[in-house]
Structure formats: C-alpha cells, structure tokens
Amino acid sequence: MAAEISFSIKSPRGSRTLSVAYERSGAGEPLLLLHGIGHHWQAWEPVLGILAAERDVIAVDLPGFGTSPALPDGVSYDLTTVGSVLGSLCEELKVERPHVVGNSLGGLLALELGREKLVRSVTALSPAGFWTEAERRYAFMTLRAMRLGARSMPLPLIERLSRTAAGRAALTSSIYARPGRRSPEAAVAETLALRDATGFHQTLAAGRYVLFTDDVPDVPVTIGWGTKDRLLLRRQGIRAKQAIPGARLVRLPGCGHVPMNDDPALVARVILDGSR
C-alpha cells in the first residue's frame, strides 16, 4: 500500500512539518527498508514479496528522493538529522524499534539508527562511510556523472534505451552487475528518480566528511557486500567489520552495488536471517 505521512520535526528554525512517502505490505515484525542516494523505495521491489511473507515491510522514499519532498529549508541532510527524521517517522507510524535494512546511503543510515539503539537489528548492504578519501572521491564522481547523464537525456531517449538489455546496461550498469534483468519500466523510473532527486546535492555535500568508525554494540548487525560492486569496492566491507567487530560480514557473489535486483533470493535470505 503506497502512502504518504506528515509529521513534525525539530529544526534550528523551530518545529517544521515534513512528509515522507512509503510502501507498506505484509505482516509480522516490522522491517524498515532504506534505499541509496538517487534511488527510491522501488529499489526493493525484487525482494518485497519474499520479505512481506514474513515481515511488516515499510519501504521508504528518503526525504528529497522518490516522491518524498525535500527537507524544509534550514534542515540539514547530515547523518544525525536524517536519522532523527527516520526515528520520528517510526514513532508516527507507531512502529517501535523495527528491524532496519539499508543499501548504500540507506545502509549508513541503518547503522546510525543501530548506533542510537532505535532498531532491533541492522542489515547494511554496501553501506557508505567505510571509504578512504580516494574511494569517496571516486564514488562521488561516479554518482555525479550518473546524475548528469540522467539529467541530460530526454525522456524518449531514456525510454528507447530501456527497451534493450544493452540500453539498460548503459542506464544502470554502475549499480547493477546484471542490469539486463531490470525491467524497462523500472530502468526508466529509477533514471527519472535520479534525475529529479531534490536532495541529491545536499546529501552528497553532507556526506563529504562522513566516516563511520563507531561500534554498534548490543544490536545484531549484518553487513553484505557484492563481489561486483563497482561503486563502493568490497574491501570497504573489511573496514566495516573492523569498526563493528560483532557484525556478520556476508559475501554476495555476483552482485553489484544495489544487490536486490542481481540476486533477489540471496539478498532476501540475508535480510531475513539478519532480522531473526
């Protein structure tokens, strides 16, 4: 069920109202899904049905992405602020300490929620924040190039490219190891989501100095990394394990940066195992 919810958050300019779009389905223990920068909740569609068979799944469009409006003026996209916004969202939805799963930016946010003890478990798939400075610059350069490409293409060209496996590779191979598996409709929708993301530049700016170096004690943590991740290289998973010694580090063979489409069955199993 697609929906939108509005709630109040605190800001330097006082209380502000924020709206967040989300998709909710299934039954069981609550499971919050957080996508990466420039994406939208539909990134999780390949695994939603499997997860919803066992969990109350809430897939969120982060503020400034998908159909969620940007954060109000004066509200930062920094890790602490967006983490607090997600905590307020859970309160408004009457969801107490959900399991949380995030990919890329969403993985970093999931770890932040774990660090703040707001969730029951964390599963982070190729989370941001474990890079060297050179690796961060490479990732940000790639993301900016993807955004520029999406913004420079007219819609008829995007739609034409989406109709062939080679065209879908041109649109999405930076994040998928198997872009040909993405449907034409999904390839178009996520290219437009990247093009139209109002929070893109603010999120990149806020992430420039982010390093996740804290442990996440007393919360079960699973970290998954695709062996064919070309955006955040898999050696960053070793650093994540060093920062969070109790975490379970899982290799995702043949998967790219957004692994849900590359191997839905494997990713769903890792998520369900991590949230048990």
Residue pairs with C-beta under 8 A, 6 or more apart in sequence:
1 23
1 24
1 25
2 21
2 22
2 23
3 21
3 22
3 23
3 24
4 19
4 20
4 21
4 22
4 67
4 68
5 19
5 20
5 22
5 89
5 92
5 93
6 17
6 18
6 19
7 17
7 18
7 20
7 88
7 89
7 91
7 92
8 15
8 16
8 17
8 18
8 88
9 15
9 16
9 17
9 18
9 75
9 84
9 85
9 88
10 16
10 84
11 72
11 74
11 75
12 74
12 75
13 72
13 73
13 74
16 72
16 74
16 75
17 72
18 63
18 69
18 71
18 72
18 75
18 85
19 68
19 69
20 60
20 61
20 62
20 63
20 68
20 85
20 89
21 41
21 60
21 61
21 66
21 67
21 68
22 41
22 58
22 59
22 60
22 61
22 89
23 41
23 48
23 57
23 58
23 59
24 56
24 57
24 58
24 59
25 48
25 52
25 57
26 51
26 52
26 53
26 54
26 55
26 56
26 57
27 52
27 55
27 56
28 54
28 55
28 56
29 55
29 56
29 98
29 99
29 120
29 275
30 55
30 56
30 58
30 95
30 96
30 98
30 99
31 51
31 55
31 56
31 57
31 58
31 98
31 99
31 100
31 101
31 271
31 275
32 58
32 60
32 86
32 90
32 95
32 98
32 99
32 100
32 101
32 119
33 41
33 44
33 51
33 57
33 58
33 59
33 60
33 100
33 101
33 102
33 106
34 60
34 62
34 86
34 100
34 101
34 102
34 103
34 105
34 106
34 107
34 109
34 110
35 41
35 43
35 44
35 59
35 60
35 61
35 62
35 65
35 66
35 102
35 103
35 104
35 105
35 106
36 43
36 103
36 104
36 105
36 106
36 107
36 128
36 175
36 257
36 258
37 65
37 104
37 105
37 143
37 197
37 200
37 203
37 204
38 65
38 143
38 146
38 147
38 193
38 194
38 197
38 200
39 65
39 66
39 103
39 104
39 190
39 193
39 194
39 258
40 61
40 65
40 66
40 67
40 189
40 190
40 193
41 59
41 60
41 61
41 66
42 59
42 66
42 186
42 189
42 190
42 193
43 103
43 190
43 258
43 260
43 261
44 51
44 59
44 260
45 186
45 260
46 260
46 261
46 264
46 267
47 260
47 264
47 267
47 268
47 271
48 57
48 59
50 264
50 265
50 268
50 272
51 57
51 268
51 271
51 272
54 272
55 99
55 272
55 275
56 95
58 93
58 95
58 98
60 68
60 86
60 89
61 67
61 68
62 68
62 82
62 105
62 106
62 109
62 199
63 69
63 70
63 71
63 77
63 82
63 85
63 199
64 70
64 71
64 77
64 197
64 198
64 199
64 200
64 202
64 203
65 193
65 197
65 198
65 199
65 200
66 193
69 198
70 198
70 199
70 202
71 77
71 81
71 82
71 85
71 199
71 202
75 81
76 202
76 206
77 199
77 202
77 203
77 205
77 206
78 206
79 108
79 109
79 112
79 206
79 207
79 210
80 112
82 109
82 112
83 109
83 112
83 113
83 116
83 118
86 109
86 113
86 118
87 113
87 116
87 118
90 96
90 98
90 118
97 118
97 119
97 120
98 119
98 120
99 119
99 120
99 121
99 122
99 123
99 274
99 275
100 110
100 113
100 114
100 119
100 121
100 122
100 123
101 110
101 122
101 123
101 124
101 125
101 271
101 274
101 275
102 108
102 109
102 110
102 111
102 122
102 123
102 124
102 125
102 127
103 124
103 125
103 126
103 127
103 257
103 258
103 259
103 260
104 125
104 126
104 127
104 128
104 231
104 232
104 257
104 258
105 128
105 203
105 207
106 127
107 124
107 125
107 126
107 127
107 128
107 223
108 124
108 127
108 128
108 129
108 207
108 210
108 212
110 119
110 122
110 123
110 124
110 127
111 122
111 124
111 127
111 129
111 212
111 216
111 221
111 244
112 212
113 119
113 122
114 121
114 122
114 216
114 219
114 221
115 214
115 216
117 218
117 219
119 219
120 219
120 220
120 275
121 219
121 220
121 221
121 222
121 274
121 275
122 216
122 219
122 220
122 221
122 222
122 274
123 221
123 222
123 223
123 224
123 270
123 271
123 274
123 275
124 221
124 222
124 223
124 224
124 240
125 223
125 224
125 225
125 226
125 252
125 259
125 260
125 267
125 270
126 224
126 225
126 226
126 229
126 231
126 232
126 236
126 237
126 257
126 258
126 259
127 212
127 223
127 232
127 240
128 139
128 207
128 210
128 212
128 232
129 207
129 210
129 211
129 212
130 211
130 212
130 232
130 236
130 237
130 239
130 240
130 243
131 139
131 211
131 232
131 236
135 232
135 233
135 236
136 207
136 208
139 231
139 232
140 204
140 207
140 208
142 174
142 231
143 204
143 231
144 204
146 174
146 194
147 194
147 195
147 197
147 200
150 158
150 191
150 192
150 194
150 195
151 195
153 161
153 191
155 188
155 192
158 171
158 187
158 188
158 191
158 192
159 184
159 188
160 167
161 167
161 168
161 170
161 171
161 187
162 168
162 171
162 184
162 185
162 187
162 188
162 191
163 184
165 179
165 180
167 187
168 179
168 180
168 182
168 184
168 187
169 179
169 180
171 179
171 187
171 191
172 179
172 182
172 187
172 190
172 191
173 179
174 230
174 231
174 257
175 231
175 256
175 257
175 258
176 182
176 256
176 257
176 258
176 261
176 262
177 226
177 228
177 254
177 255
177 256
177 262
178 254
178 256
178 261
178 262
179 187
181 261
181 262
182 190
182 261
194 200
212 240
212 243
213 243
214 243
215 243
215 244
215 245
215 246
216 244
216 246
216 247
217 246
220 248
220 274
221 244
221 246
221 247
221 248
221 274
222 247
222 248
222 250
222 270
222 273
222 274
223 237
223 240
223 241
223 244
223 247
223 248
223 249
223 250
224 250
224 251
224 252
224 259
224 267
224 270
225 234
225 236
225 237
225 249
225 250
225 251
225 252
226 234
226 252
226 254
226 255
226 256
226 257
226 259
226 262
227 234
227 251
227 252
227 253
227 254
227 255
228 254
228 255
228 256
228 262
229 255
229 256
229 257
230 256
230 257
231 256
231 257
232 257
234 251
237 249
238 249
240 247
240 249
241 247
241 249
248 274
250 270
252 259
252 262
252 263
252 266
252 267
252 270
253 263
253 266
254 262
254 263
255 262
255 263
255 266
255 267
256 262
259 266
259 267
260 267
